[in-house]
Amino acid sequence: MLARRSGDFSLAEDAAQEALLAAAVQWPEEGLPASPRGWLIQVGHRRMVEQIRRDSARRRREDHVAAQVSSLERAAPPADAGRRGDADDTLLVLVLCCSPALTRASAVALTLRSVGGLTTAEIAAAFLVPEATMAQRISRAKQTLKVTGEAIRMPSPADWPSRLDAVLQVLYLMFTEAHTSTAGADLQRPDLAREAVRLARLLYRLVPGDPEVAGLLALMLLTVARSPARTGPDGALVPLAEQDRSRWNREDIAEGVGLVTEALRAGRVGPFQLQAAIAAVHDEAPSSAETDWPQILALYGVLTRMTGGPVVALNRAVAVAMVHGPTAGLDALRPLEDDHRLTDRHRLGAVRAHLLERAGQLDAAVAEYRAAAELTNSGPERDYLRLRAARLADRGEPTS
């Protein structure tokens, strides 16, 4: 909201941080204000004006922004305007941050950090790059906005097409992090997942005719439907093949299937629609054994030709193994073994270990499970991989 009012992302970011710091110091002593959100906005607004006044080199800009802020303050809804206003503001700021002045990757990274609430390490993991590289990318994006003078302003209808792809990617990566946390003791982040779904619904209402928007919302619903069964009572990871499907949310599945079916009929197939279609095949299978893996493999073939990427190739290798056997799946993994984006991450080793186990190569599978466990910062994933290794070793096979 501060960015929308001032038109300056960096100024609003600094003001928001100062307001949060003031709250952290004052609220424990003075008590929670009647409207915490309104308090933060008011203090942040005041900090923006103070910063402008302190900087004599920006005198002309002070006059312009001060007038703009005053005008918007009079027109702004009350601080407790309700959930719908909050939702619109969140989505608006997300769209605003996906500036066409930045490359798509930079815009997505900056928005995830500033609006999505993801850490630099989590964003780096999503992009399969080192954390230091991502920190530099986000810093350069902020500097680019500052140098170009790109204003944070309400996008016109003509602006939406240039921003929509980045907005979709931001929401997708927010949801991906919520579905499987990069680090920590919990496998999932339900609050972040709900926020991603909520924003995707809002976007779908704003752009109802775009099949990829519908595809992304469908993918989220079809994926989050399985969340109740993804962990046991102790928070341990439960793989898809072992989940209790009676715990899946059938309303979410029905809505997701309806959305992706309608989107595919539009004839403009995109990556999110294909991923949603794959999720729908999983969700509609009565059991793991009855999953239509040939259809999933065909969909991954189309997705691979459309987007490529190591993660898609990794998932396709699993589908290859389910259709043609584990040896074929291991053959499909070999081109990825030299991909620097995967070699220091656990997923390649975890998939290889699973396929080696299915192929009966237990010694090699144990070694891969153990190595993969050392590469993840997620407690539930690490525990699961170590447990798989221990169970294979306990079969009595000689292991190194």
Residue, then its C-alpha position, 0 to 999 in steps of 0.5 A: m500500500l505504501a508503494r502504491r501511494s508513493g510510487d517509489f518501491s525503495l522508499a516504501e520498502d524502507a518506510a515499511q521496515e521502519a514502521l515494523l521496527a517501531a511496532a516491535v519496540q512500542w507494542p510490547e510496552e504500549g499494547l496492541p493498537a486498535s488497528p495494527r494495520g492502520w497504525l503501520i500504514q500511518v507510521g510508514h506514511r509518516r516515515m516516507v514524508e520525513q525521509i523526503r524532507r530530509d533529502s534536500a537533493r530531492r526537493r522537487r520530488e518531495d513536492h510531487v510525492a507529498a501531494q500524491v500521498s495526501s491525495l491518495e490518503r484522502a481517497a484511500p479506504p479505512a485501515d480496517a476496510g476488511r479482507r477484500g480490500d486487503a486482498d486487492d492491495t496484496l495482488l495489486v502490489l504483486v502486479l506492480c512489482c512485476s515491472p516490465a523494466l526488469t527481466r522476468a527472472s529479476a522481477v519474479a525474484l524481487t516480488l517473491r522477496s518483497v511481496g511473497g515473503l520468501t527468503t533469499a535462500e528459498i528463492a535461490a532454491a526455486f531458481l536452482v542457483p546459489e544463494a549469493t547469486m540470487a542475492q545479487r540478482i535481487s539487489r540489481a533489480k532494486q537498483t534498476l528500478k531506482v536508476t530507471g525511475e520506474a514508478i509504482r503505479m496502477p497498471s492500465p489494462a494495456d499493461w497486464p499482458s507484459r506482467l501476467d507471466a511474471v505474476l503467474q510465476v510468482l504465485y506458482l513459486m510461492f505455492t511450490e515453497a508452501h507445498t514443500s518447504t525448502a528448510g525447517a521442521d515442517l514439510q508444508r506451510p499451510d498459511l502460505a499455501r492458502e495465501a497463494v490459492r487466494l491470490a490465484r482466485l483473485l487473479y482468475r476473477l480479474v482475468p477469467g478468460d486466460p487459460e493459464v490463469a485457470g490452469l495455475l489455479a487448478l494446479m494449486l487446488l489439485t495439489v493442495a487437495r492431497s495436503p492432509a495425507r502428505t504427512g503422518p501424525d508426527g509430521a513425517l513425510v508420506p509419499l504419494a503411493e502410500q497416502d490415504r486417498s480417503r483424506w484427499n479433499r474431493e471438493d478441491i479435486a472436483e473444482g480443479v478438474g473442472l477448471v483445467t478441463e475448461a482451460l484445455r478446451a480453449g485451445r491455447v495449452g500452456p505449462f500450468q495447464l499441462q501440470a494441472a492435467i498431470a495432477a488431475v490424473h493422479d487425483e482421479a486414480p482410485s489407487s496408486a496402482e490404478t494411476d494412468w502412467p502412460q497418460i502422465l508420461a505423454l503429458y510430460g513429453v509435451l511439457t518437456r518439448m514446451t518448457g524443458g528444464p531439469v525439474v520437468a526432466l526429473n519428473r518425466a524420468v519417474a514416469v518413464a520408470m513407471v511405464h517402461g521399468p526402472t532401468a529405462g528411468l535410470d537411463a532417462l536420468r543420465p543426461l541430468e547427472d552433469d547438470h550443475r543446477l541439480t548436482d548439489r541438490h537432493r532431488l536428483g539423488a532421491v529419484r535415482a535412489h528410488l529407481l535403484e531400489r525398484a531395480g533391485q540394486l539395494d547397495a547403490a540405493v542405500a548410498e544414494y538415499r544417504a547422500a541425498a539426505e545430506l543435501t536437503n535442509s528439510g527435516p521431514e525430507r531428510d528423515y524420510l531419506r534416512l529411513r528409506a536407507a535404514r530399511l533397505a540396509d536392515r534387509g540384510e543386504p551387505t552395504s558399504 
